[in-house]
Amino acid sequence: MKNTRTLELLVGLFVAAGLAALFMLAMSVSNLASYGGDDGYVIKARFDNIGGLKVRSPVAASGVRIGRVTDIQYDLEGFEALVSMSIDPQYNVFPIDSSASILTSGLLGEQYIGIEPGAEEEFLVEGSEIDITQSALVLEQIIGQFLYSKADE
Amino acid sequence: MVNHLLDRIQGLGRSTMNSAARLGRANVFLMSVFAGLSGMLVRPGLLIKQLFSVGVQTLIIILVAGLFVGMVMALQAYYALVDFGAEDSVSVMVVLSLLRELGPVITALLFAGRAGSALTAEIGLMKATEQLSGMEMMAVNPIERVVAPRFLAGIVSMPMLAAIFSAVGVLGGYLVAVELLGLDSGAFWSQAQAKVELYEDLGNGMIKSLVFGFVVAWIAVFEGYDCIPTSEGLGQATTRTVVYSSLAILALDFVLTALMFGK
């Protein structure tokens, strides 16, 4: 049997290695680094059709991720989807007439909300609603429209 | 003829009652192990010794297995994804399967084979050579002195080993994907970071490994403590530890996966 010092040293190294592995997994492969987004401000937008948008989908402006979708509900008053998104606090100068559209990253990629800045002097704040929105493109509808326009010719 | 049939039915009843009694003994035994855990506060040295033989000595097999599993995963994922031009997602596939499934499950299976069987054999031999009765004779509680440290060491070691397995597996996947197949190393990490959730994936994987550690340690120490104290009984108990642990791990993995990710 090894003496106590070596034994405790090896066990200490083992536990340290376990914790280091956990730390490495948390930092380098999980989304811990991009957390800290819970203190952002929440804005809302209404869409006719959100396609495959999900809670935690990214919100991006010019392709840069600025926040995440936090909640998706169906609004019975306007018969629309009501999407809440949390925007990181450093991006707090989006004009109030900015527009939001649901886009797809790549051909088969996930869907995200793209924000296009407007020109007003006022800024979006906590609870603001984006008025100008564009729904997700649904392939069947596009094909349907295409067929109708062909039939008219 | 009727007698023969009655014998069969009696045999069935006896084996059912034996299994029920064994299950009951296992539960009573677990309770007494819990009660014995408090002894660890007085003698932390016992726990450290067991952490060495249960945890540190299992490390080598975990490191090697994790490295190769990660490397193979990356190769296979690349093969499947390159047709769709989605080979940058190799890291997502490798990391998610390691964290959610392969890390906890393969670690637990190896752990049952490497450490669980050793625990059973050790305790069983102590029983066969009447060391356990000897301790009782000297008013030393063998559960507190022998069983509880091994049990606790199993529970503590498993999550550590699973984390190390996953981390080494990710590194193995990185080696194959970036160094061998020539994928971009930035895309490798950023794709994984975009898709892997800290609590959902890493956290649930750790919960899984903790549950597996508990079950394997419980089965191992119980089989040792409950074995028939002969060389044959000891052999059977060791085999049972590995078989029951493996089955329990795979069945529990399904249940846990359904509970955690089956929404």
Interface residues (C-beta under 8 A of the other chain):
Chain A: K2 T4 L7 E8 L10 V11 L13 F14 V15 A17 G18 L19 A20 A21 L22 M24 L25 A26 S28 V29 S30 N31 L32 A33 S34 Y35 L108
Chain B: G45 I48 K49 L51 F52 G55 V56 L59 F84 A86 S91 V95 L99 S157 P159 M160 L161 A163 I164 S166 A167 V168 V170 W189 A192 Q193 A194 V196 E197 L198 D201 L202 M206
